[in-house]
Amino acid sequence: MSYTKGVSEMIWPPDAVTHMWDHHQTTVAMAAEALDDPDVVAFIPDPKSRSGKSSRFIGYSPTAERLLVVIVVDHHGQHYGANCWPANPTDQRIYRERTEQ
């Protein structure tokens, strides 16, 4: 599955899509909405990344009716969607603080 708005062209591997739904009840469409949020907060690279190759985005999904965290991995210039889950209280605070500035 691919997504072409927001983070250039992004590919979502089937196992990532399945994991997102099975563990977090989130979809690629919800992740796309979060990435397209005009107030999205981006951490490039993700400070919590073990590999150093991923970026973290916190944005609002109208379909999910909540803030989501979206993880994107860059591999040789190609963006891959890796995961998406509901934002925890810390991520929600970060989003609020960044968008209120």
C-alpha positions in Angstrom: 0.0 0.0 0.0 1.4 3.4 -0.8 0.6 7.0 0.2 1.7 10.0 -1.8 0.8 13.1 0.2 2.5 14.5 3.3 5.8 12.6 3.5 6.5 12.4 -0.3 5.7 8.9 -1.5 5.4 6.4 1.3 5.0 2.6 1.1 3.2 0.8 3.9 4.4 -2.8 4.1 1.5 -5.3 4.7 2.9 -6.5 8.0 3.0 -2.9 9.3 -0.6 -2.3 8.2 -1.7 -5.5 10.0 0.2 -4.7 13.1 -1.3 -1.2 13.3 -4.8 -2.5 13.1 -4.3 -5.6 15.4 -2.4 -3.7 18.1 -3.7 -0.1 17.9 -6.8 -0.1 15.7 -5.3 2.5 13.4 -5.2 2.5 9.6 -3.1 3.9 6.8 -5.8 6.5 6.1 -5.7 7.6 9.8 -1.9 7.9 9.6 -2.2 9.9 6.4 -4.6 12.3 8.0 -2.2 12.8 11.0 0.7 13.4 8.6 -1.4 15.9 6.7 -2.3 17.8 9.9 -1.2 21.4 9.2 0.0 21.5 12.9 1.9 18.2 12.7 4.9 18.0 15.0 7.9 16.3 13.3 11.0 14.8 15.0 13.5 14.1 12.2 15.2 11.9 13.2 13.1 10.4 15.9 15.0 10.8 19.2 13.6 7.5 20.4 14.8 5.6 17.3 17.1 2.7 17.9 18.3 2.6 14.3 18.5 6.4 13.8 16.7 5.9 10.5 13.1 6.7 11.6 11.2 10.0 12.0 8.3 10.5 14.4 5.2 12.7 13.6 2.4 13.7 16.0 -0.7 14.8 14.2 -4.5 14.9 14.5 -6.7 12.3 12.6 -10.3 13.4 12.2 -11.3 9.8 11.4 -9.7 8.5 14.6 -10.8 11.6 16.5 -7.5 11.8 18.3 -3.8 12.6 18.0 -1.7 9.9 16.5 2.0 9.1 16.5 3.2 8.0 13.0 6.6 6.4 12.5 8.3 6.7 9.1 11.5 5.0 8.2 13.8 6.3 5.4 15.7 3.6 3.5 17.8 4.7 0.6 15.6 7.7 0.0 12.3 5.8 0.1 9.9 6.4 2.9 8.2 3.5 4.6 5.3 3.7 7.0 6.3 1.6 10.0 3.7 2.1 12.7 0.9 4.4 14.0 -0.7 4.5 17.4 -2.7 6.8 19.6 -0.6 9.6 21.2 0.1 9.1 24.9 -0.2 12.0 27.4 3.4 13.1 26.8 3.0 13.2 23.0 -0.3 15.1 23.5 1.4 17.7 25.7 4.2 18.1 23.1 1.7 18.6 20.4 -0.3 21.2 22.4 2.9 23.1 23.4 4.2 23.2 19.8 0.9 24.3 18.3 0.2 26.9 20.9 3.4 28.8 20.1 
